[in-house]
Amino acid sequence: MTASSRMPSNTSSQLPLQYQKRVSDLFRGPMGLLVAFRVSRSIAAGMVALALPYLLLQTLHRGSFLLGMLYTAGAVATALLGLGTGYLTDLWGRKRTLTLVGLLLPFSSALVYAALRLPASAAHLQTSLLFVAAMLGGYSATGSLMGGGVGGAAQPIQSAVVAGLTNSENRTWYFSVLTFVSAIFAALGALLERLFTVRDVFLVATLVASAGLLLLLRLQLNEFRAPTRRLKSKGTIGKFSLTGIINGFTQGLIAPFLIPFFVLVYHMPRSAMSVWGFASGVIGSFALLAAPALDAQWGFVKSIALTRGLGTALLLLMPLVHWLPLALFIYLVTPALRVMALPAQQTALTDRVQDHEVGRALGLNQVARLAASSGGIVFTGFFFDVSEIALPFYAYALLMAGNIYLYFRFFGEQRGKAPEAPREGEG
């Protein structure tokens, strides 16, 4: 056999070895510890995300407007915490920032558990503690797969850590797999939630989230300290922030109210909703694994247009066709379509800024997205409360169409990965 005839076989054998190394890195070293940390937080977040609407609407007999206000407080606080986290990441250090932010989720769920043990005469204090917990824990319900749900304040620092452990060639793969892992275990948390009372869910979530913090003691990272507080990638960050604002507002319009939609329109019991929430999370998780192929085939802009455009068309059917099987199908697939291109988008952002600006770029993007989501939450909370359930879905479709146009205008000429921005000390 000639050397030339052996070449294709040798070339093809290199591809599995490349992915074998990537997979093995997920279970060892800094990446392995980060994965385990994310697993514990995701389980806790999935439990809290599903339990909170039932806690407010059924256990405490509060209205959807108060639920919307809690989500709004969580979204605004997560945005501000995410911005602070981004700056701390670049200026103070990644490990210390990750540990500090990691404390917030278990503390918040412990606070809810304590609030629920108060006597009925302390209803005002109970409500105040719920708002504090929502702000500390990021109970924004704007989608854990998008990095803005329960515990979302830790997303910028986690993404910055991943960016520091990877390069432009494998970053989309790692973002995709790590988000997949987080989503799978968040879905598992949503399923496990049905095993406990609504009150006990928050105690269990506290214990699970706290366990992940212990793993950070062994975490060793290469720190990237910013030589200056001035950003050199303001133009790129601004474009991503503008699209992030619209993304956030549209996410706030719909995502926090999908479970309340089924509670109010179809009177879905908590045990059944837990199963459907788990299934939706699993589908969304596996959809994330398509991100590297989408990025390679079409680039992140066309991937976003295709997946989010299709999801928008499906969401329009929910208020128009009151048929439970169709509504459940849409609930199962639309979160997956919305997040399918997310890892490619994260890679596009981190590729276009310098290493010592990654934390701030991610933080600013998150604050733009989550601050805007609070407006969407208030909008939908009000209209759900007065039984105008269809209007937020129409607004979502209109805004998403405009945002897809902006993606093409800002980034449409660049196919696939953009060239990496000059790194510190280069050029």
N, C-alpha and C positions, 0 to 999 in steps of 0.2 A: 504493500500500500504506500502510495507516495505521500510526501509531506503535505502537498496541497490538498489531497483528499482527506487528510486527517484534520485540517484546519477548522472546518465548520464544527466538527465534533468537539474540539478543544474549546472553541469560542463559546459554544452553547453550554459547556460544562462550567464555564466561569460564572455564568449568571446565577445558578443556584448557590454557588459558594458565596457570592456577594450578599445574597439575601439570607443565607445561613448565618453570616457574621452579624448582620443587622438584627436578626431574631435573637441570637445569643446575647447580644448587648442589652436587650430588653430585660434580661434576667440577672444581670451582674453589674457591678460598678455603680457609678452615679445614676445612669439611666435606669437601672433596676430599682434603686431606692426611690427614684422619682415615680416610677410606675406604681410601686407599692403604696406610696403616699397618695397618689391620685386614686387608687382603687378604694382606699378607706374613705376618702372624702366623697367619692362618687356614690358609694353605697348610702352614706349618711344623707347626701343631698337628694338622692332619689326618694328616700323615705320621707324627708321633710316636704319636698315639692308636691307629692301626692296627698300627704296628710293635711297640709295647710288649708286648702279650700274646704274640706270636710269639717275641719276644726271650726272654721269661721261660719260656714253656712248651716251646718247641721248640729254640731255639738254645742256651740255658743249661740246659735240662732241669730247671727249678724247678717247684714245684707251684703250684696255683691259690691256696693259702693265702698263699704269699709274694707272689703278684701282688695278692691282696686287701690285704695289709699295706702294699704300696707305694701302692696306691690310697688306702688310709686315711691314710697319712702325707701324701700329696699333698692330700687333701681337707681335713685339719686345717690344714695349712700354708696352703693357699689361703684358708681361712676367716679365719685370723689375719691374713694379708697383706691380704685384702680389707677387713677391719675397719681395719687401719692405713692402707690406701690411702684409705678413706672419710674418715678424720679428717684425713689430710694434704691431701686435695683441698680441704676447707673451710678449713683453717687455714694451709696452706703455699702453696697455689697449684696450679692444674690442670695447667699445662704441665710444671712441674718434677716433679710426681707422676707424670704419664703417662710422662715420659722415664725416670724411675727404675724404675718397674715394668716398662716395656718391655724393660729389660736382662735381666730374669730368665729369660725363655724361651730366648733364644739361649745364654745362659750355661749353662742346665741341659742342653740338648741337647749342647753341647760337652763337658760333664762326662760324660755317658753315653758319648759316643764315646771319650773318654779312658779311661774305666773298662773298655771292651771291648777295649782294646789291652793291658791288663795280663796278665801271665802267669798260668797256671792256679794257680800256687802262691799267688797273691794274691787268692784267691776271697773271703776275708773283707773285704779292702779294697774289692774290686769291689762287693760287696753294699752296703757302707756308702756308697760313692759313688752307687750307684743310688738309695738312699733320700734322700740329699741332693739329687740332681737332681730326684727326684719331688716333693720339698717346694718347691724353688725354682721349678720349672716348672709346678707344679699338676697333676701327672699323676693326676688323680682320676677321669678317665673318667666323670664324672657328667653328661656331655652338653654338648658345646660349644655346641649350640643353646640351652641353658638358661643359658649363661654360667658354667658351673661346671666345664668340662672343662679340657683342657690350656691353660695360660696364663690360667686364669680369674681370677687375682688382678687383672688389668687391667680386668675388667668394670665394677666400680663407677666408676672414674675415666672410662672411655670413655662410660658412660651419663650421667655427670654432665656431660661435655663436650657430648654431644648435647642434653641438657636445656637447657644454657646457650645453645645455638645455635638453639633452636626455641621454639615456644610451644604452648599447650594445644591449639590447633586443628590443628596439623600434626605434633605430636610422635609420635602413634601411627604415622603414615605413615613418618616417618624411622626410628623404632625398627624398624618392620617391614622396610623396605628395607635398612637397614644390617645387621640380623641376617641377612636373606636373602643379602646379598653375602658376609658372613662365612661363612655355612653353605655356600654354593656353592663357595667357594674352599677351605674345609676338606674338602669332598667331593672336590674336585680333588686336594688334597694326598693324600687316602687312595688315590685312583686312581694318582697318580704314584709312590706308595710302592713299588709292585710293580716299578718300573724299577731299583731299587737293592737291594743286599744289606741285610739287617737292620741291620748295623753302619753302612753308609754312609748310611742314611736319616738318622741323627742328625747327621752332618756336613752334609748338604744342608740339613736343617732349620735348623741353626745359621746358615748363610749366608743363607738366605731370610729368616729372622726378623731378622737383623742389618740387612738392606737397608732394612727399614721404619723403623728407628730414625733413619736419615739424614733422612727426610722431616720429622721433628719439629723440626728446626732452623729451619724456615721457618714453623712453626705459631704463629699469633697468636690469643690468646683473651682474652675479657673475663673477668677474674677476679672471683669472688665470695668475699670473705673473711668468715668468720663473726665478728660483733662479740662473740660470747660462746660459750663451749664448752657452755653449757647448752642442751639441746634443748627446743623448744616444741611439738614434734609427737610427744611420746612415746606418746600413745594410739594414733595412727595407725600409727606405726612398730611398736609392740608387736603390733597385730593382724596386720600383714603379716609380722612375724617369726614369730608363732605358726604361721600357715599355711605360712610358709617352712620351719619346722622339719620339719613333716610332709612337705612337698614334697621336702625334701632327703633325709629318711630313705627315702622310697619310691624316689627316683631312685637312691640308693645301693644299694638292694636289687637293682635290675634292670639299669640302664644299663651299669655297668662289666662286666657278665657276659654281655651278649648275644653278643659275639664268642666268649668262652670257651665259651658254651653250644653254639655251632655246632662249635667245635673238639672239645669233649668228647663231645657227643651224636652229631653227624653226621660228625665227622672232616673238616671242611671245610678244603681246602688254602688257603694264604695268598693265592695268586694269584686264586682264585675269591672269597674273602672280601673282597679289595680291591675287586673290581667291585661286589659287593653292598653294601659299605659306601659306595661312591660313589653308587650308585643311591638308597640310603636317605637319604643326605645331600642329594641333589638334590631328592627329594620333600619332605623336611622344609623345605628352603629355600623352595621355591615355596609350601608351605603357609603360611609366615609372611606372605606377601603378602595372605592373606585376613584378616589381623587388623583392618585398618581397617573392612572391611565387617562383620565380626563385632561389632566394638565399636559401630558405628553401629546395627546391627540389634537386638542383644540386650544390649549392655553386657558388661563383662568377666566378671562373675560367671556369667551364663548361658552365655557362650562357654566358660569353663573347665569348667563342669559337662557341657556337651555333648561337647566334644572329648576331655577326659581321661576322662570316663565311658566313652565308646566305646572308647578305647584300652585302658582297664583290662579291659573285657570280652574284648577280643581277646587280651591277654597271658595271660589265664587259660587259653586254649586251648593255649599252647605246651607246657607240661609234660603236658597231658592227651592231646593228639593228636600222636603221633610220626610226622608226615608232612612230609617236607622242603619240598615246595611250599607248604604252608600256613604252616610256620614262617618261610619266607623272605618270604611275603606279609606276615605280621605284623611281621617285622623291618623291612620297607620302610615300612609305614604308621604304626606306633605312635609312633615318634619325632616324626613330623609332627603327629599328633593331640595329643601332649603339649605341643608348643611353639606350636601354632597361635595360641593366645590370649595368648602371652607378651608381645608388644609392647603390647597393650591393658592388661595387668597392670602393665607398667613405667610406662605413662602414668598409670594410676590412682594409683600410688605417688608419682610425681614431681609430679602435680597437687595432692596433698594435703599437701605439705610446702613450707616456704619455700626460696627459692633457696639461701641459705647453709647449709641443712641437707640438701640433696640428696645430697651425697657421703656424709655419715654415715648417712643413711637407707638408701642403697643398700648401703653397707658393712655395716651391722648386719643388713640383710636377707640379704646373702650369707653372713655369718658364721653366722647361724642355720641357713641352708639347708645349707651345706657341712659345718658341724660335725655336724649331724644325719646327713648322708649318710655320714660315716665310720662311724657305728654300723651303718647299713644294709650298707655294704661288708663290715665284719667279719662280720656275720650271714650274708650270702650266701656269703662266702669260706669260712666254716667248713662250711656245709651242702653247698656244692659239693664241698668236699674229702672229705666223707664220703658223697657220692653221694645226698644228699637234695635233689635239684635242684628239686623241685616246691614245697617249703615257702616259699621266698622269694616266689614268684608269688602264693600265697594270702595271705601277709601284705601284699603290695603292694595287692591288691584291697580288703582290709578297711580299711587305713589311708587309701587314696585316697577311699573312700566317706565316711569321717569328715571328711576335709579339705574335700570338696565341701560337706558340711553346714556347716562353719565359714565358708566363703566366703559362703554365703547368710545365715548369722546375722550376720556382721560387716558385709557390704556389700550384702546382697540388696535393700534398700529403695532403693538408689541405682542408677538406670538410666543406662547410658552414662557419660559423663565427669562426674566430680564437679566442683563449683565449685573453682576454684583457691584454694589457701590464700593468705592475705594475704602479699604480698611485702614485702621489707624497705623500710621507708619509707612503706608504705601503711597507712592505717587506724590 
